[in-house]
Every structure is written in C-alpha cells, then in structure tokens.
C-alpha cells in the first residue's frame, strides 16, 4: 500500500537528487585526486561505486557534469558569504566580508577548490577555448557592480567605472586562489585581508587632508 505522505513521484525525485549529489561528490574527489584529464566518467563511476551507465542516466556527458560541479560550488559560496555581506552596515565592510568569506570557504573545502581549479584550467569547449570564464563570469561581475554602486550611492566609494573594478577584483581573487593552490602553506586569510585593504584603499572616498595653517609675514 502506497504512503499518502510519500507519493512515488516525490520519492523518486528525492532518490534522483541523492544520486546526482553522490555523482557530483565523486567527481570532485576524483578530479582533486587525479586531475581533470584523468577524471573520466568511468573513473568517477568507480569512485562513486556505481556503473558508468548510472552517470549517463543523470548527466548527458562530462561537460554537463562539470557544469553542475561548478554551479554547486559557486552556489555554496554564495549561500555562505552573501548572508554575511547583507548583515553588514556598510559597503566597505560588505566587500571585506566577501573577500574574507570566499577565502574561509576555500580553507574549509580544499578538495572542492582543487577540483574547481582543475576544471577551469583544463575544460575546453567545442572550439578548444576555455569552457569557463569570459561570459560565464558575468554574474560575478554583476554582483560586484551592485556592491560598488551601493557604496557610491551612500558616499563611501568614489566615482569609478564599476565594470573595470569588478573585473579587477575578480582577477585579484582568482590570482589569490591560484597562488594558494601552488603554495598550499600560503597564509590565505592574511592574503585576503591585505587584498581587501588594497581594494578599499583604491575605491573609498578618503577624508580631505586639512589645509596647512597660513603664516603671516612679520
């Protein structure tokens, strides 16, 4: 007799979500351990303890699976960092929390960040161009632009081209993670704090220096 509280469709949907999460987790572990070029669907299936056919049932191919890995990691970062940014009283502190937050996430999820770096380095589209970056970074730029505009409207940030600054900040964050990937003992939180200081120094409205006292001729 079927349970009224768990209809077949709902139960099947839950099982399928769980299976997809299992496959994504196996993909992350395999890529982090073996590198992207060696992370075939067959190898990911062995890591997950399932057949390759099960992966093919849930994902059309490696590209779609990688897309989901990237989306999951960025979603997790957003869910971790954005609420903390929203809780700040100023755009300056929100920007600092953003940079600090992504660094803290990376430290807590080294395997996921290692897999992400491998995907960004090696994944290519049909034309042989990097699969991630360029237009795929647009949502990141737009989010930073909104933060800068809020700071400009509140009078915290000076006038500047928000797109130029968004690209510059994201490039600096990417560079921070790449350096940390190559030098895993690097002090990532300290790097994040100094990067935040650098960016805020560049965009904040600095108080005017007091005019020097006038002197009278004798």
C-alpha positions as CSV (number, residue, x, y, z in Angstrom):
1,X,0.0,0.0,0.0
2,X,1.4,3.4,-1.0
3,X,2.1,6.0,1.6
4,X,0.0,9.2,1.1
5,X,2.8,11.2,2.6
6,X,5.4,9.9,0.1
7,X,4.0,9.5,-3.4
8,X,6.1,7.6,-5.9
9,X,7.0,10.8,-7.8
10,X,8.2,12.6,-4.7
11,X,10.2,9.6,-3.5
12,X,11.7,9.1,-7.0
13,X,12.7,12.8,-7.1
14,X,14.4,12.5,-3.7
15,X,16.3,9.4,-4.8
16,X,17.4,11.0,-8.0
17,X,18.6,14.2,-6.2
18,X,20.6,12.0,-3.8
19,X,22.1,10.1,-6.7
20,X,23.1,13.2,-8.5
21,X,24.7,14.6,-5.3
22,X,26.6,11.3,-5.0
23,X,27.9,11.6,-8.5
24,X,28.9,15.2,-8.1
25,X,30.8,14.4,-4.9
26,X,32.6,11.5,-6.6
27,X,33.5,13.8,-9.5
28,X,35.0,16.4,-7.1
29,X,37.0,13.7,-5.3
30,X,38.3,12.1,-8.5
31,X,39.3,15.4,-10.1
32,X,41.0,16.6,-6.9
33,X,42.9,13.4,-6.6
34,X,43.8,12.5,-10.2
35,X,43.4,15.8,-12.1
36,X,40.8,16.7,-14.7
37,X,42.3,14.9,-17.7
38,X,42.3,11.6,-15.8
39,X,38.8,12.0,-14.4
40,X,36.9,10.0,-17.0
41,X,33.2,9.2,-16.4
42,X,34.3,5.5,-15.9
43,X,36.8,6.6,-13.2
44,X,34.2,8.8,-11.5
45,X,31.8,5.9,-11.5
46,X,34.3,3.7,-9.8
47,X,34.9,6.4,-7.1
48,X,31.1,6.5,-6.6
49,X,30.7,2.8,-6.6
50,X,28.3,2.8,-9.4
51,X,28.2,1.9,-13.1
52,X,29.1,4.5,-15.8
53,X,25.5,3.9,-17.1
54,X,24.1,5.5,-13.9
55,X,26.1,8.6,-14.6
56,X,24.9,8.7,-18.2
57,X,21.3,8.4,-16.9
58,X,21.7,11.6,-14.8
59,X,24.1,13.6,-17.0
60,X,24.4,13.8,-20.7
61,X,28.2,13.7,-20.5
62,X,31.3,15.0,-18.8
63,X,30.6,18.6,-19.8
64,X,27.2,18.7,-18.1
65,X,28.6,17.0,-15.0
66,X,31.4,19.6,-14.8
67,X,28.8,22.4,-15.3
68,X,26.9,21.0,-12.3
69,X,30.1,20.8,-10.2
70,X,31.0,24.4,-10.9
71,X,27.4,25.6,-10.2
72,X,27.3,23.7,-6.9
73,X,30.5,25.2,-5.7
74,X,29.5,28.7,-6.6
75,X,26.1,28.2,-5.1
76,X,27.6,27.0,-1.8
77,X,29.9,30.0,-1.7
78,X,27.0,32.4,-2.4
79,X,24.9,30.8,0.3
80,X,27.8,31.0,2.8
81,X,29.0,34.5,2.0
82,X,26.0,36.6,0.8
83,X,24.0,36.5,4.0
84,X,27.1,37.7,5.9
85,X,27.6,40.5,3.4
86,X,23.9,41.6,3.8
87,X,24.3,41.8,7.5
88,X,27.0,44.5,7.3
89,X,26.2,48.2,7.9
90,X,28.4,49.5,5.1
91,X,29.5,48.6,1.6
92,X,33.1,48.7,2.7
93,X,32.6,46.0,5.3
94,X,30.5,44.0,2.9
95,X,33.3,44.0,0.4
96,X,35.8,42.9,3.1
97,X,33.4,40.1,4.3
98,X,33.1,39.0,0.7
99,X,36.8,38.5,0.2
100,X,37.4,37.1,3.6
101,X,34.4,34.8,3.2
102,X,35.5,33.2,0.0
103,X,38.9,32.6,1.5
104,X,37.4,30.9,4.5
105,X,35.2,28.7,2.3
106,X,38.3,27.7,0.4
107,X,40.1,26.6,3.5
108,X,37.2,24.6,4.7
109,X,36.7,23.0,1.2
110,X,40.1,22.4,-0.2
111,X,39.0,19.4,-2.2
112,X,36.3,21.3,-3.9
113,X,38.5,24.3,-4.7
114,X,41.2,21.9,-6.1
115,X,38.6,20.3,-8.4
116,X,37.4,23.7,-9.5
117,X,40.9,24.9,-10.3
118,X,41.4,21.8,-12.4
119,X,38.2,22.3,-14.3
120,X,39.0,25.9,-15.0
121,X,42.4,25.1,-16.3
122,X,41.6,22.1,-18.5
123,X,38.0,22.1,-19.5
124,X,37.5,23.3,-23.2
125,X,34.5,24.0,-25.4
126,X,34.0,22.6,-28.9
127,X,36.3,25.2,-30.3
128,X,39.1,24.4,-27.9
129,X,38.6,27.6,-25.8
130,X,38.4,27.6,-22.0
131,X,34.9,26.4,-21.1
132,X,34.7,28.6,-18.0
133,X,35.5,32.3,-17.9
134,X,34.6,35.2,-20.1
135,X,30.8,35.3,-20.4
136,X,30.4,32.7,-17.7
137,X,31.9,35.2,-15.2
138,X,29.2,37.7,-16.0
139,X,27.1,37.0,-12.8
140,X,30.1,37.5,-10.7
141,X,30.9,40.9,-12.3
142,X,27.3,42.0,-12.0
143,X,27.2,41.1,-8.3
144,X,30.3,43.2,-7.6
145,X,29.0,46.0,-9.6
146,X,25.9,46.2,-7.5
147,X,28.0,46.3,-4.4
148,X,30.1,49.2,-5.8
149,X,27.1,51.2,-6.9
150,X,25.6,50.9,-3.4
151,X,28.8,52.2,-2.0
152,X,28.9,55.1,-4.5
153,X,25.3,56.0,-3.7
154,X,26.0,56.0,0.0
155,X,29.0,58.2,-0.5
156,X,31.5,55.6,0.8
157,X,33.1,54.9,-2.6
158,X,34.5,57.4,-5.1
159,X,33.4,57.7,-8.7
160,X,34.9,54.9,-10.9
161,X,33.9,52.5,-13.6
162,X,32.2,49.7,-11.8
163,X,32.8,47.1,-14.6
164,X,36.6,47.8,-14.6
165,X,36.8,47.4,-10.8
166,X,34.6,44.3,-10.9
167,X,37.0,42.6,-13.4
168,X,40.0,43.8,-11.5
169,X,38.7,42.5,-8.2
170,X,37.7,39.1,-9.6
171,X,41.0,38.7,-11.3
172,X,42.8,39.5,-8.0
173,X,40.7,36.9,-6.1
174,X,41.4,34.3,-8.8
175,X,45.1,35.1,-8.6
176,X,45.0,34.7,-4.8
177,X,43.5,31.3,-5.1
178,X,45.9,30.2,-7.9
179,X,48.9,31.3,-5.7
180,X,47.4,29.4,-2.8
181,X,46.9,26.3,-5.0
182,X,50.5,26.3,-6.0
183,X,51.7,27.2,-2.5
184,X,49.3,25.4,-0.1
185,X,51.0,26.6,3.0
186,X,50.4,30.2,2.0
187,X,48.5,32.3,4.6
188,X,45.3,32.6,2.7
189,X,43.3,34.6,5.3
190,X,46.1,37.2,5.6
191,X,46.3,37.5,1.9
192,X,42.5,38.0,1.8
193,X,42.7,40.8,4.4
194,X,45.5,42.6,2.6
195,X,43.7,42.3,-0.7
196,X,40.6,43.8,0.9
197,X,42.8,46.7,2.3
198,X,44.2,47.3,-1.2
199,X,40.9,47.4,-2.9
200,X,39.2,49.6,-0.3
201,X,42.1,52.0,-0.4
202,X,41.6,52.3,-4.2
203,X,37.8,52.9,-4.1
204,X,36.9,54.6,-0.9
205,X,36.4,58.3,-0.6
206,X,39.3,59.4,1.6
207,X,38.7,62.3,4.0
208,X,40.2,65.6,2.7
209,X,43.5,66.5,4.3
210,X,43.2,69.6,6.5
211,X,44.6,72.7,4.8
212,X,48.0,73.7,6.1
213,X,47.9,76.7,8.5
214,X,48.6,80.0,7.0
215,X,51.5,82.0,8.1
216,X,51.7,85.8,8.3
217,X,54.6,87.7,7.2
218,X,56.2,89.7,10.0
